[in-house]
Amino acid sequence: MRTIVRRAGGLTTTTTTTTRTLGACSTRSVRNRVGGREEGKRPQWKPCAVAVPGEKEGSEDKDDKEVLEVSEGQETSQAKQLEKKPAPKKKREKKEPWPLSRYTAQASTTGKTTYNIIANRSQWPTGVPSVMGGHLMPSGEVAPTTVSPTTIDDVYDAAKTQYVHPFHYYDQPRLDGTRERSQVEVYNTKQDLGAAVCDAFVKRAKESVEAKGSFACALSGGSLINMLGGLKDRKQEVEWSKVYVTWVDERLCDLGHQDSNAGAAIAAFIREVGLPEGNHLTIDGALTVDQAARHYEGQLLQLGSAILPTTEGGLPKLDLVVLGMGPDGHVASLFPNRKELAESPEQWVLPVRDSPKPPSQRITMTMDVINASGEVLLVAAGKGKAEIVQRVLEHQSLPGALPAQLVSPTQGRLAWMLDAESATDITPTTWEDKKAWPRNKIE
Ligand SMILES: O=C1O[C@H](COP(=O)(O)O)[C@@H](O)[C@H](O)[C@H]1O
């Protein structure tokens, strides 16, 4: 901070120049004190400043403070220079392609690189910034943010230190420890990623069988099923008779239909590993979508508390949930800005009647069920996912706009598992930097 005090006649001018970098832009605060020497007049501050949100007056480091006192007629050229000199433009850090050269050692020894996600990634101290623009409503209308309530008092925390939004502004108890439990893992190739996903499945299955005598997991469909195909080579490592496979989401169709997630998984690995038929919970494609959702939930309940215990809040506690992510940021069949996301229903499984992605009729576990599980893997591979991976990991969206941002297991671990292609656009080196909100720490 630099302060120049000028005294000329009855006029005192104080110029304070503070340059702070906030995100990609610099903010300069300049104040002129007018009429400070005139008798009987109180000095007035005439602000011509850009406010720095959250900055306290005088909070700058004292060592950084430089005061030049300049009397009438003694203005130094240095003072002039200091006043006029524009703040030096900070060079923007150039994005490096993945994998970052500085991490080659880590990547070459283990084939993976691990970054932590910071815990409180989803909070703004003063609510959703107005610069975020419009909000796409479930109706398809775009509502300007100004019509959204700015303060969300019913969920504003007791200490009044942060906003807690129903979508992704979590309160502190919920965030405690998530940093340690939440990581991004990047694998060099899609094959490496697939192998790592299978490893994680096998590891978790063994642990659960040992701890509770069974392993209950929920899988996603789409491109993930091919990656899970590697499980057919892990037949001997898992007691498959103690494994229960359920679906995070499923399309309303018969098992033989090309859209069926369960059907694709049977062909990819379930038949081969010898999973007992009764241990695989499939949708009844002959029912209406509402009936199918209720029927599927009934099947989950029938597993009983030994296999599928429930939380205090009555949610099922799956041992593992493996999620894919669509290019729009959807997970399971929870699509952006849809009412299924907004609800926090008692039901574990919801019908989806008009999915934006075909087929239109589906069932899906709720976000609450996903977040009640013991561990969540969020898997994305390929160039086609690079943009959404970057948006979800490095940009805060409006509530509900990117469902993947809502994945935050209450107790369990969250691992983002990416291949180099899907991680192309992320810049973990900047996560250390507070300016690159919402990430601020790499370990
Ligand atoms: O429709 C669905 O899409 C997502 C993502 O699929 P992907 O093919 O883009 O990986 C999937 O996770 C979900 O289970 C599925 O029903």
The ligand as a Gaussian input file, in Angstrom:
#p B3LYP/6-31G(d) Opt

LIG

0 1
 O      -27.559000     -41.556000     -19.033000
 C      -26.616000     -41.727000     -18.304000
 O      -25.505000     -40.940000     -18.453000
 C      -24.497000     -40.858000     -17.454000
 C      -23.206000     -40.501000     -18.172000
 O      -22.987000     -41.421000     -19.201000
 P      -21.728000     -41.382000     -20.163000
 O      -21.997000     -42.386000     -21.225000
 O      -21.596000     -39.986000     -20.682000
 O      -20.551000     -41.768000     -19.320000
 C      -24.382000     -42.112000     -16.647000
 O      -23.503000     -41.918000     -15.573000
 C      -25.768000     -42.501000     -16.167000
 O      -25.714000     -43.621000     -15.315000
 C      -26.574000     -42.856000     -17.372000
 O      -27.846000     -43.373000     -17.086000

